[in-house]
Structures are given as structure tokens and as C-alpha cells.
Amino acid sequence: MDFRKGEIIAIDKPYRMSSFGALAHVRYLLSKKLGFKVKIGHAGTLDPLATGVLVLCTGKCTKQIEQLQTHTKEYTATLQLGATTASYDKEHSVNHTYPTKHITRQLVEETLKQFVGEIQQVPPTYSAVKVNGDRSYALRRAGEAVQLKPKTVRVDEIELTDYNDEEKTASIRVVCGKGTYIRSLARDIGRALDSGAYLTALRRTKAGSFAVENCISFEHFQEWLDEQPLEDSLQPSK
């Protein structure tokens, strides 16, 4: 492999780690192994509480990041119905509760259908969306009120894969285009059910041609790297 010239790899990002943190760790291991600072970037941010496919590009392949970000992605997610949080996931505690007695598996399945196709979606205010040059999440954490404009996103498929009527949880699989926030999708599904919803789990299972089952384990990245054949020019000096 020639990481200086450019490689595209995918790791399985762990829970409670930022995409930048995962990238920084991989860059450190690569740079230590190769003896020079490796140029590296990622194609598509994952929330800290999300796991799964994180595509990394090194060297000249970083020029492909913008194009890679346009690729279709697949997620699996679990929603807690009947409640909301400020971030639409477990990063924040529950701020409102709602009735759920009327919610059934059939109602959830019917409701999901309205989210297929091009839809208008307001991003979470706890996100990296920029507002007058500042990150939205930074403004929120500073106590400022933030209003974001809706944008058009594309959902190709959405299906209910599991439903627990006693716990009022729903598991879904989503295939979508660039810029779709699954946290916002959870919020909107809750509203469409005349209730509330937030994410309790999120996993990116595919990004373009990269599937999570073929990703490099983050925890075992060093072992993976040690097994890779390197270009002669990249062999560390003894």
C-alpha cells in the first residue's frame, strides 16, 4: 500500500468517539509506522454516539473526499418513542414526554412511508452546520438560540425492522443520500406519530461500496497495518 500517494480505507468507528478523534488516531498510527506525517481526511462525519463505516482518504486520494461524500449511505437506528431530547439522541437527557398509547406497529409502518423520496428536513441544532461562520452546536452550548433552515434531502428506502410495543421502541433501516440527518428523521417520525422520538442507537452500515462487515476494526488497526505490504519507499528505516 502507498499511503503517501493515496489510499482509501474504511474503519468501523467506535461508540462515543468523534470522527476527528478516530481520524487523528489512525493518522498517528500511520505516521508512526511510516516515519512521516500522513495527509488524511474523512468522507462524511459520524456523530460521536454513532458507530460504523467511516471512510478515510490519504495522500492524493483526499481530493476524492467531496465526491465520496455524495455516495448513498445505509444506516440502522433504534428510536425511543414518546420522548424527545435537545440533540435528538442520548447526548442530552429527555426534555419532553408524549403519549404513546395510540402507537402501534402498523401505525409506525404506515408513517414511515411518508419519509421516502425527497423530503424537507431541518438539521439538528446540535450539529456542525455553520451559522454566520460559527458551528451550530457551539452556539447552542454557549446558550444561544439557533434556528436552522430546512433543506432538501433524499431517502431511498426506510423500513421497520423491529418494534417493541411494551418498550415503545422501533428499529429502522434507512438508505439515504448526502446530508440526511438520521437524528432529524427520528424527530420528524415522532412528530408524524403525534408523539415524540429520539435515537438510542445509530450505526452506519454502508457508505457507497464500503460495508461495515468489511471495515477495518478501529481497535485492531495497528495489527491490520502491520500486516499490510508497503511500497519500498514507505518501508520504515531500520
C-alpha positions, 0 to 999 in steps of 0.5 A: 500500500502507498499511503503517501500517494493515496489510499482509501480505507474504511474503519468501523468507528467506535461508540462515543468517539468523534470522527476527528478523534478516530481520524487523528488516531489512525493518522498517528498510527500511520505516521508512526509506522511510516516515519512521516506525517500522513495527509488524511481526511474523512468522507462524511462525519459520524456523530460521536454516539454513532458507530460504523463505516467511516471512510478515510482518504490519504495522500492524493486520494483526499481530493476524492473526499467531496465526491465520496461524500455524495455516495448513498449511505445505509444506516440502522437506528433504534428510536425511543418513542414518546420522548424527545431530547435537545440533540435528538439522541442520548447526548442530552437527557429527555426534555419532553414526554408524549403519549404513546398509547395510540402507537402501534406497529402498523401505525409506525409502518404506515408513517414511515412511508411518508419519509421516502423520496425527497423530503424537507428536513431541518438539521439538528441544532446540535450539529456542525452546520455553520451559522454566520461562520460559527458551528451550530452546536457551539452556539447552542452550548454557549446558550444561544438560540439557533434556528436552522433552515430546512433543506432538501434531502433524499431517502431511498428506502426506510423500513421497520425492522423491529418494534417493541410495543411494551418498550415503545421502541422501533428499529429502522433501516434507512438508505439515504443520500448526502446530508440526511440527518438520521437524528432529524428523521427520528424527530420528524417520525415522532412528530408524524406519530403525534408523539415524540422520538429520539435515537438510542442507537445509530450505526452506519452500515454502508457508505457507497461500496464500503460495508461495515462487515468489511471495515477495518476494526478501529481497535485492531488497526495497528495489527491490520497495518502491520500486516499490510505490504508497503511500497519500498519507499514507505518501508520504515528505516531500520 
